[in-house]
């Protein structure tokens, strides 16, 4: 096969080595292509249907993706997704987690606030509720205004105050229980 090609090239070298293209043959090819399109030798109908189906599928896919992106943006706004300290900084998130665990532990140690019948403890519980209100307000400010060092300091300050109040409640309930035990022993 390669010898046939070599033979052809040797015989037709003069015709192939031209510096200018054969304009007449190029124009004849263009005319025949135009003539074929007019005569109905266009793309087969099946290929046209396949191209239309592909184009429609691409448009539907783009519309679905655009809808997904738009719904995600609207969903963020409508759900009012909250900013957490962990989303701002990992260290702040770790510190907040430690505070929350300590508060949860202290609350478990106390048990139910309903069982306690002590004026001082009731006032301390009311103070805890006020701190919860302050915390919620500050978290709303954080979501509305974004990161602010003063807001973060207030958040951690409320955690520290909650822990101190919970420790006072524990001390007060222990003191009350100790006093009641001594009273029972004395009787």
TIRO-2110 file (N, C-alpha, C; in Angstrom, 1 decimal):
// TIRO-2110
0.8, -1.2, 0.0, N, 1, A
0.0, 0.0, 0.0, CA, 1, A
0.9, 1.3, 0.0, C, 1, A
1.9, 1.2, 0.8, N, 2, A
2.8, 2.4, 0.8, CA, 2, A
3.6, 2.6, -0.5, C, 2, A
3.8, 1.5, -1.2, N, 3, A
4.5, 1.6, -2.5, CA, 3, A
3.6, 2.3, -3.5, C, 3, A
2.3, 2.0, -3.5, N, 4, A
1.3, 2.6, -4.4, CA, 4, A
1.3, 4.1, -4.2, C, 4, A
1.3, 4.5, -2.9, N, 5, A
1.3, 5.9, -2.6, CA, 5, A
2.5, 6.6, -3.1, C, 5, A
3.7, 6.0, -2.9, N, 6, A
4.9, 6.5, -3.3, CA, 6, A
4.9, 6.7, -4.9, C, 6, A
4.4, 5.7, -5.5, N, 7, A
4.4, 5.7, -7.0, CA, 7, A
3.5, 6.8, -7.5, C, 7, A
2.3, 7.0, -6.8, N, 8, A
1.4, 8.1, -7.2, CA, 8, A
2.0, 9.4, -6.9, C, 8, A
2.7, 9.6, -5.8, N, 9, A
3.4, 10.9, -5.5, CA, 9, A
4.5, 11.2, -6.5, C, 9, A
5.2, 10.2, -7.0, N, 10, A
6.3, 10.4, -8.0, CA, 10, A
5.7, 10.8, -9.3, C, 10, A
4.6, 10.2, -9.7, N, 11, A
4.1, 10.5, -11.0, CA, 11, A
3.3, 11.8, -11.0, C, 11, A
2.7, 12.2, -9.9, N, 12, A
1.9, 13.4, -9.9, CA, 12, A
2.6, 14.6, -9.1, C, 12, A
3.9, 14.5, -8.9, N, 13, A
4.5, 15.5, -8.1, CA, 13, A
4.4, 16.9, -8.8, C, 13, A
4.4, 17.0, -10.0, N, 14, A
4.3, 18.3, -10.7, CA, 14, A
3.0, 18.9, -10.5, C, 14, A
1.9, 18.1, -10.5, N, 15, A
0.6, 18.6, -10.3, CA, 15, A
0.3, 19.0, -8.9, C, 15, A
0.9, 18.3, -7.9, N, 16, A
0.7, 18.6, -6.5, CA, 16, A
1.5, 19.7, -6.0, C, 16, A
2.7, 20.0, -6.6, N, 17, A
3.5, 21.1, -6.2, CA, 17, A
3.1, 22.4, -6.9, C, 17, A
2.1, 23.0, -6.4, N, 18, A
1.7, 24.2, -7.0, CA, 18, A
1.7, 25.3, -5.9, C, 18, A
2.0, 26.5, -6.3, N, 19, A
2.1, 27.5, -5.3, CA, 19, A
0.8, 28.2, -5.1, C, 19, A
-0.1, 28.1, -6.0, N, 20, A
-1.4, 28.7, -5.9, CA, 20, A
-2.5, 27.6, -6.0, C, 20, A
-3.6, 27.7, -5.3, N, 21, A
-4.6, 26.7, -5.4, CA, 21, A
-5.3, 26.8, -6.7, C, 21, A
-6.0, 25.7, -7.0, N, 22, A
-6.8, 25.6, -8.3, CA, 22, A
-8.1, 26.2, -8.0, C, 22, A
-8.3, 27.5, -8.3, N, 23, A
-9.5, 28.3, -8.0, CA, 23, A
-10.7, 27.6, -8.6, C, 23, A
-10.6, 27.2, -9.8, N, 24, A
-11.7, 26.6, -10.6, CA, 24, A
-12.3, 25.4, -9.8, C, 24, A
-11.4, 24.5, -9.4, N, 25, A
-11.9, 23.3, -8.7, CA, 25, A
-12.5, 23.6, -7.3, C, 25, A
-12.0, 24.6, -6.7, N, 26, A
-12.5, 25.0, -5.4, CA, 26, A
-13.9, 25.6, -5.6, C, 26, A
-14.1, 26.5, -6.5, N, 27, A
-15.4, 27.1, -6.8, CA, 27, A
-16.4, 26.0, -7.3, C, 27, A
-15.9, 25.1, -8.0, N, 28, A
-16.8, 24.0, -8.5, CA, 28, A
-17.3, 23.2, -7.3, C, 28, A
-16.5, 22.9, -6.3, N, 29, A
-16.9, 22.2, -5.1, CA, 29, A
-17.9, 23.0, -4.3, C, 29, A
-17.7, 24.3, -4.2, N, 30, A
-18.7, 25.1, -3.5, CA, 30, A
-20.1, 25.1, -4.2, C, 30, A
-20.0, 25.2, -5.6, N, 31, A
-21.3, 25.2, -6.3, CA, 31, A
-22.0, 23.9, -6.2, C, 31, A
-21.3, 22.8, -6.2, N, 32, A
-21.9, 21.5, -6.1, CA, 32, A
-22.5, 21.3, -4.7, C, 32, A
-21.9, 21.9, -3.7, N, 33, A
-22.4, 21.8, -2.3, CA, 33, A
-23.7, 22.6, -2.2, C, 33, A
-23.7, 23.8, -2.7, N, 34, A
-25.0, 24.6, -2.7, CA, 34, A
-26.1, 23.9, -3.5, C, 34, A
-25.7, 23.3, -4.7, N, 35, A
-26.7, 22.7, -5.5, CA, 35, A
-27.3, 21.5, -4.8, C, 35, A
-26.4, 20.7, -4.0, N, 36, A
-26.9, 19.5, -3.3, CA, 36, A
-27.9, 20.0, -2.2, C, 36, A
-27.6, 21.1, -1.5, N, 37, A
-28.5, 21.5, -0.5, CA, 37, A
-29.9, 21.9, -1.0, C, 37, A
-29.9, 22.5, -2.2, N, 38, A
-31.1, 22.9, -2.8, CA, 38, A
-31.9, 21.7, -3.3, C, 38, A
-31.2, 20.7, -3.7, N, 39, A
-31.9, 19.5, -4.3, CA, 39, A
-32.4, 18.6, -3.2, C, 39, A
-32.2, 18.9, -1.9, N, 40, A
-32.8, 18.1, -0.9, CA, 40, A
-31.9, 17.1, -0.2, C, 40, A
-30.6, 17.1, -0.6, N, 41, A
-29.7, 16.2, 0.1, CA, 41, A
-29.2, 16.9, 1.4, C, 41, A
-30.1, 17.4, 2.2, N, 42, A
-29.8, 18.0, 3.5, CA, 42, A
-29.6, 16.9, 4.5, C, 42, A
-29.4, 17.3, 5.7, N, 43, A
-29.2, 16.4, 6.8, CA, 43, A
-30.4, 15.5, 6.9, C, 43, A
-30.2, 14.2, 7.2, N, 44, A
-31.4, 13.4, 7.4, CA, 44, A
-32.3, 13.9, 8.5, C, 44, A
-33.6, 13.6, 8.4, N, 45, A
-34.6, 14.0, 9.3, CA, 45, A
-34.3, 13.5, 10.7, C, 45, A
-33.8, 12.3, 10.9, N, 46, A
-33.5, 11.8, 12.2, CA, 46, A
-32.4, 12.6, 12.9, C, 46, A
-31.4, 13.1, 12.2, N, 47, A
-30.4, 13.9, 12.8, CA, 47, A
-30.9, 15.2, 13.2, C, 47, A
-31.8, 15.8, 12.5, N, 48, A
-32.4, 17.0, 12.8, CA, 48, A
-33.2, 16.9, 14.1, C, 48, A
-34.0, 15.8, 14.2, N, 49, A
-34.8, 15.6, 15.4, CA, 49, A
-33.9, 15.3, 16.6, C, 49, A
-32.8, 14.6, 16.4, N, 50, A
-31.9, 14.4, 17.5, CA, 50, A
-31.2, 15.7, 18.0, C, 50, A
-30.9, 16.5, 17.1, N, 51, A
-30.3, 17.8, 17.4, CA, 51, A
-31.3, 18.7, 18.2, C, 51, A
-32.5, 18.7, 17.7, N, 52, A
-33.6, 19.5, 18.4, CA, 52, A
-33.8, 18.9, 19.8, C, 52, A
-33.8, 17.6, 20.0, N, 53, A
-34.0, 17.0, 21.3, CA, 53, A
-32.9, 17.3, 22.2, C, 53, A
-31.6, 17.3, 21.7, N, 54, A
-30.5, 17.6, 22.5, CA, 54, A
-30.5, 19.1, 22.9, C, 54, A
-30.9, 20.0, 22.0, N, 55, A
-31.0, 21.4, 22.4, CA, 55, A
-32.1, 21.6, 23.4, C, 55, A
-33.2, 21.0, 23.3, N, 56, A
-34.3, 21.1, 24.3, CA, 56, A
-33.9, 20.6, 25.6, C, 56, A
-33.2, 19.4, 25.6, N, 57, A
-32.7, 18.9, 26.9, CA, 57, A
-31.7, 19.8, 27.5, C, 57, A
-30.8, 20.5, 26.8, N, 58, A
-29.9, 21.4, 27.3, CA, 58, A
-30.6, 22.6, 27.9, C, 58, A
-31.6, 23.1, 27.3, N, 59, A
-32.4, 24.3, 27.8, CA, 59, A
-33.1, 23.9, 29.1, C, 59, A
-33.7, 22.7, 29.1, N, 60, A
-34.4, 22.2, 30.3, CA, 60, A
-33.4, 22.1, 31.5, C, 60, A
-32.2, 21.5, 31.2, N, 61, A
-31.2, 21.4, 32.2, CA, 61, A
-30.7, 22.7, 32.8, C, 61, A
-30.5, 23.7, 31.9, N, 62, A
-30.1, 25.0, 32.3, CA, 62, A
-31.2, 25.7, 33.1, C, 62, A
-32.4, 25.5, 32.7, N, 63, A
-33.6, 26.1, 33.5, CA, 63, A
-33.7, 25.5, 34.9, C, 63, A
-33.5, 24.1, 35.0, N, 64, A
-33.5, 23.5, 36.3, CA, 64, A
-32.4, 23.9, 37.2, C, 64, A
-31.2, 24.1, 36.6, N, 65, A
-30.1, 24.5, 37.4, CA, 65, A
-30.3, 26.0, 37.9, C, 65, A
-30.8, 26.8, 37.0, N, 66, A
-31.0, 28.2, 37.4, CA, 66, A
-32.1, 28.2, 38.5, C, 66, A
-33.1, 27.4, 38.3, N, 67, A
-34.2, 27.3, 39.4, CA, 67, A
-33.6, 26.9, 40.7, C, 67, A
-32.7, 25.9, 40.7, N, 68, A
-32.1, 25.4, 41.9, CA, 68, A
-31.3, 26.5, 42.6, C, 68, A
-30.5, 27.2, 41.8, N, 69, A
-29.7, 28.3, 42.4, CA, 69, A
-30.6, 29.4, 43.0, C, 69, A
-31.6, 29.8, 42.2, N, 70, A
-32.5, 30.8, 42.7, CA, 70, A
-33.3, 30.4, 43.9, C, 70, A
-33.7, 29.1, 44.0, N, 71, A
-34.4, 28.7, 45.2, CA, 71, A
-33.5, 28.6, 46.4, C, 71, A
-32.2, 28.3, 46.1, N, 72, A
-31.3, 28.2, 47.2, CA, 72, A
-31.1, 29.6, 47.8, C, 72, A
-31.0, 30.6, 46.9, N, 73, A
-30.8, 32.0, 47.4, CA, 73, A
-32.0, 32.5, 48.1, C, 73, A
-33.2, 32.2, 47.5, N, 74, A
-34.4, 32.6, 48.2, CA, 74, A
-34.6, 31.9, 49.5, C, 74, A
-34.3, 30.6, 49.5, N, 75, A
-34.4, 29.8, 50.7, CA, 75, A
-33.5, 30.3, 51.8, C, 75, A
-32.3, 30.8, 51.5, N, 76, A
-31.5, 31.3, 52.5, CA, 76, A
-32.1, 32.6, 53.1, C, 76, A
-32.7, 33.4, 52.3, N, 77, A
-33.3, 34.6, 52.8, CA, 77, A
-34.6, 34.3, 53.6, C, 77, A
-35.4, 33.4, 53.0, N, 78, A
-36.7, 33.1, 53.7, CA, 78, A
-36.5, 32.3, 55.0, C, 78, A
-35.5, 31.4, 55.0, N, 79, A
-35.3, 30.6, 56.2, CA, 79, A
-34.5, 31.4, 57.3, C, 79, A
-34.0, 32.6, 56.8, N, 80, A
-33.2, 33.4, 57.7, CA, 80, A
-32.2, 32.6, 58.5, C, 80, A
-31.3, 32.0, 57.6, N, 81, A
-30.3, 31.1, 58.2, CA, 81, A
-29.4, 32.0, 59.1, C, 81, A
-29.1, 31.4, 60.3, N, 82, A
-28.4, 32.1, 61.3, CA, 82, A
-26.9, 31.9, 61.2, C, 82, A
-26.2, 32.9, 61.5, N, 83, A
-24.8, 32.8, 61.6, CA, 83, A
-24.4, 32.3, 62.9, C, 83, A
-23.5, 31.3, 62.9, N, 84, A
-23.0, 30.8, 64.2, CA, 84, A
-21.6, 31.3, 64.4, C, 84, A
-21.1, 31.2, 65.6, N, 85, A
-19.7, 31.6, 65.9, CA, 85, A
-18.8, 30.6, 65.2, C, 85, A
-19.2, 29.4, 65.1, N, 86, A
-18.3, 28.4, 64.4, CA, 86, A
-18.2, 28.7, 62.9, C, 86, A
-19.2, 29.3, 62.3, N, 87, A
-19.1, 29.7, 60.9, CA, 87, A
-18.2, 30.9, 60.7, C, 87, A
-18.0, 31.7, 61.7, N, 88, A
-17.1, 32.8, 61.7, CA, 88, A
-15.7, 32.4, 61.8, C, 88, A
-15.4, 31.6, 62.9, N, 89, A
-14.1, 31.2, 63.2, CA, 89, A
-14.1, 29.9, 64.0, C, 89, A
-13.3, 28.9, 63.7, N, 90, A
-13.3, 27.6, 64.3, CA, 90, A
-13.0, 27.8, 65.8, C, 90, A
-12.1, 28.6, 66.2, N, 91, A
-11.7, 28.8, 67.6, CA, 91, A
-12.9, 29.4, 68.4, C, 91, A
-13.6, 30.3, 67.8, N, 92, A
-14.8, 30.9, 68.5, CA, 92, A
-15.9, 29.8, 68.6, C, 92, A
-16.0, 28.9, 67.6, N, 93, A
-17.0, 27.8, 67.7, CA, 93, A
-16.6, 26.8, 68.7, C, 93, A
-15.3, 26.5, 68.9, N, 94, A
-14.8, 25.6, 69.9, CA, 94, A
-15.1, 26.2, 71.3, C, 94, A
-14.8, 27.5, 71.5, N, 95, A
-15.0, 28.1, 72.7, CA, 95, A
-16.5, 28.1, 73.1, C, 95, A
-17.3, 28.4, 72.1, N, 96, A
-18.8, 28.5, 72.4, CA, 96, A
-19.3, 27.1, 72.7, C, 96, A
-18.8, 26.1, 72.1, N, 97, A
-19.1, 24.7, 72.4, CA, 97, A
-18.8, 24.3, 73.8, C, 97, A
-17.6, 24.7, 74.2, N, 98, A
-17.1, 24.4, 75.6, CA, 98, A
-18.1, 25.1, 76.6, C, 98, A
-18.4, 26.3, 76.4, N, 99, A
-19.3, 27.0, 77.3, CA, 99, A
-20.7, 26.3, 77.3, C, 99, A
-21.2, 26.0, 76.2, N, 100, A
-22.5, 25.3, 76.1, CA, 100, A
-22.5, 24.0, 76.9, C, 100, A
-21.4, 23.2, 76.7, N, 101, A
-21.3, 21.9, 77.4, CA, 101, A
-21.3, 22.2, 78.9, C, 101, A
-20.5, 23.2, 79.4, N, 102, A
-20.4, 23.5, 80.8, CA, 102, A
-21.8, 23.9, 81.3, C, 102, A
-22.5, 24.7, 80.6, N, 103, A
-23.8, 25.2, 81.0, CA, 103, A
-24.8, 24.0, 81.1, C, 103, A
-24.7, 23.1, 80.1, N, 104, A
-25.6, 21.9, 80.1, CA, 104, A
-25.3, 21.0, 81.3, C, 104, A
-24.0, 20.8, 81.6, N, 105, A
-23.6, 20.0, 82.7, CA, 105, A
-24.1, 20.7, 84.0, C, 105, A
-24.0, 22.0, 84.2, N, 106, A
-24.4, 22.6, 85.4, CA, 106, A
-25.9, 22.5, 85.6, C, 106, A
-26.7, 22.6, 84.4, N, 107, A
-28.1, 22.5, 84.5, CA, 107, A
-28.5, 21.1, 84.9, C, 107, A
-27.8, 20.1, 84.4, N, 108, A
-28.0, 18.7, 84.8, CA, 108, A
-27.8, 18.5, 86.3, C, 108, A
-26.8, 19.1, 86.8, N, 109, A
-26.4, 19.0, 88.2, CA, 109, A
-27.6, 19.6, 89.1, C, 109, A
-28.2, 20.7, 88.6, N, 110, A
-29.2, 21.3, 89.3, CA, 110, A
-30.5, 20.5, 89.3, C, 110, A
-30.8, 20.0, 88.1, N, 111, A
-32.0, 19.3, 87.9, CA, 111, A
-33.1, 20.2, 87.4, C, 111, A
-34.3, 20.1, 88.0, N, 112, A
-35.4, 20.9, 87.6, CA, 112, A
-35.5, 22.1, 88.5, C, 112, A
-35.8, 23.3, 87.8, N, 113, A
-35.9, 24.5, 88.6, CA, 113, A
-37.3, 24.6, 89.3, C, 113, A
-38.2, 23.8, 88.8, N, 114, A
-39.6, 23.8, 89.4, CA, 114, A
-39.6, 23.2, 90.8, C, 114, A
-38.7, 22.3, 91.1, N, 115, A
-38.8, 21.7, 92.4, CA, 115, A
-38.2, 22.5, 93.5, C, 115, A
-37.5, 23.6, 93.1, N, 116, A
-36.8, 24.5, 94.1, CA, 116, A
-37.8, 25.5, 94.6, C, 116, A
-37.9, 25.6, 95.9, N, 117, A
-38.8, 26.6, 96.5, CA, 117, A
-38.0, 27.5, 97.4, C, 117, A
-37.2, 28.4, 96.7, N, 118, A
-36.3, 29.3, 97.4, CA, 118, A
-36.4, 30.6, 96.7, C, 118, A
-36.5, 31.7, 97.4, N, 119, A
-36.7, 33.0, 96.9, CA, 119, A
-35.4, 33.4, 96.1, C, 119, A
-34.3, 33.2, 96.7, N, 120, A
-33.0, 33.5, 96.1, CA, 120, A
-32.8, 32.8, 94.8, C, 120, A
-33.1, 31.5, 94.8, N, 121, A
-32.9, 30.7, 93.6, CA, 121, A
-33.9, 31.2, 92.5, C, 121, A
-35.1, 31.5, 92.9, N, 122, A
-36.1, 32.0, 91.9, CA, 122, A
-35.6, 33.3, 91.3, C, 122, A
-35.0, 34.2, 92.0, N, 123, A
-34.5, 35.4, 91.5, CA, 123, A
-33.3, 35.1, 90.5, C, 123, A
-32.5, 34.1, 90.9, N, 124, A
-31.4, 33.7, 90.0, CA, 124, A
-31.9, 33.1, 88.7, C, 124, A
-33.0, 32.4, 88.8, N, 125, A
-33.6, 31.8, 87.6, CA, 125, A
-34.1, 32.9, 86.7, C, 125, A
-34.8, 33.9, 87.3, N, 126, A
-35.2, 35.1, 86.5, CA, 126, A
-34.1, 35.8, 85.8, C, 126, A
-32.9, 35.9, 86.5, N, 127, A
-31.7, 36.5, 85.9, CA, 127, A
-31.2, 35.6, 84.7, C, 127, A
-31.3, 34.3, 84.9, N, 128, A
-31.0, 33.4, 83.7, CA, 128, A
-31.8, 33.7, 82.5, C, 128, A
-33.1, 33.9, 82.8, N, 129, A
-34.1, 34.2, 81.7, CA, 129, A
-33.7, 35.5, 81.0, C, 129, A
-33.3, 36.5, 81.8, N, 130, A
-32.9, 37.8, 81.3, CA, 130, A
-31.7, 37.7, 80.4, C, 130, A
-30.8, 36.8, 80.9, N, 131, A
-29.5, 36.6, 80.1, CA, 131, A
-29.9, 35.9, 78.8, C, 131, A
-30.9, 35.0, 78.8, N, 132, A
-31.3, 34.3, 77.6, CA, 132, A
-31.9, 35.3, 76.6, C, 132, A
-32.6, 36.3, 77.1, N, 133, A
-33.2, 37.3, 76.3, CA, 133, A
-32.1, 38.2, 75.6, C, 133, A
-31.1, 38.5, 76.5, N, 134, A
-29.9, 39.3, 76.0, CA, 134, A
-29.2, 38.5, 74.9, C, 134, A
-29.0, 37.2, 75.2, N, 135, A
-28.3, 36.4, 74.2, CA, 135, A
-29.0, 36.3, 72.9, C, 135, A
-30.3, 36.1, 72.9, N, 136, A
-31.1, 36.0, 71.7, CA, 136, A
-31.0, 37.4, 70.9, C, 136, A
-31.1, 38.5, 71.6, N, 137, A
-31.0, 39.8, 71.0, CA, 137, A
-29.6, 40.0, 70.3, C, 137, A
-28.6, 39.6, 71.0, N, 138, A
-27.2, 39.7, 70.5, CA, 138, A
-27.0, 38.8, 69.3, C, 138, A
-27.6, 37.6, 69.3, N, 139, A
-27.5, 36.7, 68.2, CA, 139, A
-28.2, 37.2, 67.0, C, 139, A
-29.4, 37.9, 67.2, N, 140, A
-30.1, 38.5, 66.1, CA, 140, A
-29.3, 39.7, 65.5, C, 140, A
-28.6, 40.4, 66.4, N, 141, A
-27.7, 41.5, 65.9, CA, 141, A
-26.6, 40.9, 65.1, C, 141, A
-26.0, 39.8, 65.5, N, 142, A
-24.9, 39.1, 64.8, CA, 142, A
-25.4, 38.7, 63.4, C, 142, A
-26.6, 38.2, 63.3, N, 143, A
-27.2, 37.8, 62.0, CA, 143, A
-27.5, 38.9, 61.1, C, 143, A
-28.0, 40.0, 61.7, N, 144, A
-28.4, 41.2, 61.0, CA, 144, A
-27.1, 42.0, 60.5, C, 144, A
-26.2, 42.2, 61.4, N, 145, A
-25.0, 43.0, 61.1, CA, 145, A
-23.8, 42.3, 60.7, C, 145, A
-23.7, 41.0, 60.9, N, 146, A
-22.5, 40.3, 60.6, CA, 146, A
-21.5, 40.3, 61.8, C, 146, A
-20.3, 39.9, 61.6, N, 147, A
-19.3, 39.7, 62.6, CA, 147, A
-18.9, 41.1, 63.2, C, 147, A
-18.9, 41.2, 64.5, N, 148, A
-18.5, 42.4, 65.2, CA, 148, A
-17.9, 41.9, 66.5, C, 148, A
-16.7, 42.3, 66.9, N, 149, A
-16.0, 41.8, 68.0, CA, 149, A
-16.7, 42.1, 69.3, C, 149, A
-17.4, 43.3, 69.4, N, 150, A
-18.2, 43.6, 70.6, CA, 150, A
-19.3, 42.6, 70.8, C, 150, A
-20.0, 42.3, 69.7, N, 151, A
-21.1, 41.3, 69.8, CA, 151, A
-20.6, 40.0, 70.3, C, 151, A
-19.4, 39.5, 69.8, N, 152, A
-18.9, 38.2, 70.2, CA, 152, A
-18.5, 38.3, 71.7, C, 152, A
-17.9, 39.4, 72.1, N, 153, A
-17.6, 39.6, 73.6, CA, 153, A
-18.9, 39.5, 74.4, C, 153, A
-19.9, 40.1, 74.0, N, 154, A
-21.2, 40.1, 74.7, CA, 154, A
-21.7, 38.7, 74.8, C, 154, A
-21.6, 37.9, 73.7, N, 155, A
-22.1, 36.5, 73.7, CA, 155, A
-21.3, 35.7, 74.8, C, 155, A
-20.0, 35.8, 74.8, N, 156, A
-19.2, 35.1, 75.7, CA, 156, A
-19.4, 35.6, 77.2, C, 156, A
-19.7, 36.9, 77.3, N, 157, A
-20.0, 37.4, 78.6, CA, 157, A
-21.3, 36.9, 79.2, C, 157, A
-22.3, 36.7, 78.3, N, 158, A
-23.6, 36.1, 78.8, CA, 158, A
-23.3, 34.6, 79.2, C, 158, A
-22.5, 33.9, 78.4, N, 159, A
-22.2, 32.5, 78.8, CA, 159, A
-21.5, 32.5, 80.2, C, 159, A
-20.5, 33.4, 80.4, N, 160, A
-19.8, 33.4, 81.7, CA, 160, A
-20.8, 33.7, 82.9, C, 160, A
-21.7, 34.7, 82.6, N, 161, A
-22.6, 35.1, 83.7, CA, 161, A
-23.6, 33.9, 83.9, C, 161, A
-24.0, 33.2, 82.9, N, 162, A
-24.9, 32.1, 83.1, CA, 162, A
-24.2, 31.0, 84.0, C, 162, A
-23.0, 30.8, 83.7, N, 163, A
-22.2, 29.8, 84.5, CA, 163, A
-22.1, 30.2, 85.9, C, 163, A
-21.8, 31.5, 86.2, N, 164, A
-21.7, 32.0, 87.5, CA, 164, A
-23.1, 31.9, 88.3, C, 164, A
-24.2, 32.2, 87.6, N, 165, A
-25.5, 32.1, 88.2, CA, 165, A
-25.8, 30.7, 88.5, C, 165, A
-25.5, 29.8, 87.5, N, 166, A
-25.8, 28.4, 87.8, CA, 166, A
-25.0, 27.8, 89.0, C, 166, A
-23.8, 28.3, 89.1, N, 167, A
-23.0, 27.9, 90.3, CA, 167, A
-23.6, 28.4, 91.6, C, 167, A
-24.1, 29.7, 91.5, N, 168, A
-24.8, 30.2, 92.7, CA, 168, A
-26.0, 29.4, 93.0, C, 168, A
-26.8, 29.0, 92.0, N, 169, A
-28.0, 28.2, 92.3, CA, 169, A
-27.6, 26.9, 92.9, C, 169, A
-26.5, 26.3, 92.4, N, 170, A
-26.0, 25.0, 93.0, CA, 170, A
-25.6, 25.2, 94.4, C, 170, A
-24.9, 26.3, 94.7, N, 171, A
-24.5, 26.5, 96.1, CA, 171, A
-25.7, 26.8, 97.0, C, 171, A
-26.7, 27.5, 96.5, N, 172, A
-27.9, 27.8, 97.3, CA, 172, A
-28.7, 26.6, 97.5, C, 172, A
-28.9, 25.8, 96.5, N, 173, A
-29.7, 24.5, 96.7, CA, 173, A
-28.9, 23.6, 97.7, C, 173, A
-27.6, 23.5, 97.5, N, 174, A
-26.8, 22.6, 98.5, CA, 174, A
-26.9, 23.2, 99.9, C, 174, A
-26.8, 24.5, 100.0, N, 175, A
-26.9, 25.1, 101.3, CA, 175, A
-28.3, 24.8, 102.0, C, 175, A
-29.3, 24.9, 101.2, N, 176, A
-30.7, 24.7, 101.6, CA, 176, A
-30.8, 23.2, 102.0, C, 176, A
-30.3, 22.3, 101.2, N, 177, A
-30.4, 20.9, 101.5, CA, 177, A
-29.6, 20.5, 102.7, C, 177, A
-28.5, 21.1, 102.9, N, 178, A
-27.6, 20.9, 104.1, CA, 178, A
-28.3, 21.4, 105.4, C, 178, A
-29.0, 22.6, 105.3, N, 179, A
-29.7, 23.1, 106.4, CA, 179, A
-30.9, 22.2, 106.8, C, 179, A
-31.6, 21.7, 105.8, N, 180, A
-32.7, 20.9, 106.0, CA, 180, A
-32.3, 19.5, 106.6, C, 180, A
-31.1, 19.0, 106.2, N, 181, A
-30.6, 17.8, 106.7, CA, 181, A
-30.2, 18.0, 108.2, C, 181, A
-29.6, 19.1, 108.5, N, 182, A
-29.2, 19.4, 109.9, CA, 182, A
-30.4, 19.6, 110.8, C, 182, A
-31.5, 20.2, 110.2, N, 183, A
-32.7, 20.4, 111.0, CA, 183, A
-33.4, 19.0, 111.3, C, 183, A
-33.4, 18.1, 110.3, N, 184, A
-33.9, 16.8, 110.5, CA, 184, A
-33.2, 16.0, 111.5, C, 184, A
-31.8, 16.2, 111.5, N, 185, A
-31.0, 15.4, 112.5, CA, 185, A
-31.3, 16.0, 113.9, C, 185, A
-31.4, 17.3, 114.0, N, 186, A
-31.7, 17.9, 115.3, CA, 186, A
-33.0, 17.5, 115.9, C, 186, A
-34.0, 17.2, 115.1, N, 187, A
-35.3, 16.8, 115.6, CA, 187, A
-35.3, 15.4, 116.0, C, 187, A
END
